[in-house]
Amino acid sequence: MLVLPALIFPLVLVLALQKLYQIPKQLWRAELHFCPQRRGWWVMVCGVAYLALLGCTLRLGFVLVRAGWASDEPLSAFLAVLGWVAAYPCVYVGAAWAFYHGLKPRPGVVG
């Protein structure tokens, strides 16, 4: 029962870390731009999605470190980690949806 989430979580974490690194870099280099239709809306949606993904990633890391080193009760630490691990793919999918619809590559940019 825990095999599928245990296999999916590392993949989602790596994909999220890649997005957290690549999106600001590509926006800075002007390789990406916000969708021109309702641009202000997509800037807000993508900003909130990025901050949610970043916050959830940092919180998950904090919970994992605290459960590994500073936990007196292993069961309560496991339940706290399990909740964040279960929620993380949902946050990632929501952020990926926002990035897919809100960010577009510049014409002529390959990759």
N, C-alpha and C positions, 0 to 999 in steps of 0.2 A: 504494500500500500504506500510506503514511503519511497519506493524505488524511483518512480517517475518524477516526483518533485526533486529528489536528490540528483537526478540526471539533468533536469531542466534548469535548476537554480544556477549552477556555475556558468552555463551557456548564457543565460539572461544577464548575469552579473558582468560577464565579459562584454557582451553587446552594449550594455548600459554604460560601462566605463569608456568604451570606444565612442559612443555618441556624446558623452559628456566632454570628451576631449576634442572630437572632430568638429562638432557644430560651431563652437566659438572660433576655432581656427579657420574654418571655411567661411564664416561670416566676416572675419577680419580680413581675409584675403579676397573677399568679394567673389568667391566661388559659389556662394549661396545667396539668395535673396528671399524676402518674404513675398508670399503670393500677392499679386497686384490687386486682385479683387478683395475688397474690404481689408486693406492692408493693416489698418490700425487694430482691427479685431484679431488678425493672425499674429501680430506682434505680441499682443497681450496673451493669447492662448499659448503660443510657443514659449513665452517667458515664464508663464505659470507652470507649464509642463516641464521645462528645464529645471526650474527651482524645486518642483516636487520630486523629480527624479534625483536631483542632487541631494536634497534633504533626506529622502528615503535611503539613499545609498550611504550617506554619512551616519544616519541613525542605525542602519543595519550593521555597519561596521562597529559602531559603539556598543550595540547590544551583543554582538558576537564576542568582542573583547571582554566586556563585563561578564558575560556568561562563562567565558573560558578561565578568567583569572580571579574575579572578585565575587564568585558565587558561593554562598554557603549551602544553599538548597539546589541540588541539581535538577530536580523536577520543575521547580518554578522558573529556573533559568532556561530550561529546555522549552517550556511553554511560551516564554517571552520571545525566544529566538524563532520558534515555529510560527508564531503569528506574523512576525516581520518577514520571514522567508516565504510564507504563503501569500502575503500581500504584495511582495516585490514584483512578481511577474505581471500582476494587474496594473501596477503603477507604470511599469515599463511599456506595456501594450498601449496604455492611454497616452503616454508621452510619444511613443513611436507614431501613433495615429496623428497626433497634433503636428509632429515634425513632417510627416509625409504630406499632409494637406497644407501646411503653412509655409514650408520651405521648398523652394524650387531652385535647381541649378541654373546658373547664368547660361545664356545661349553661347555655345562654343566651348564650354568647359567640359572636358572629358574626365570621367571618374566620379 
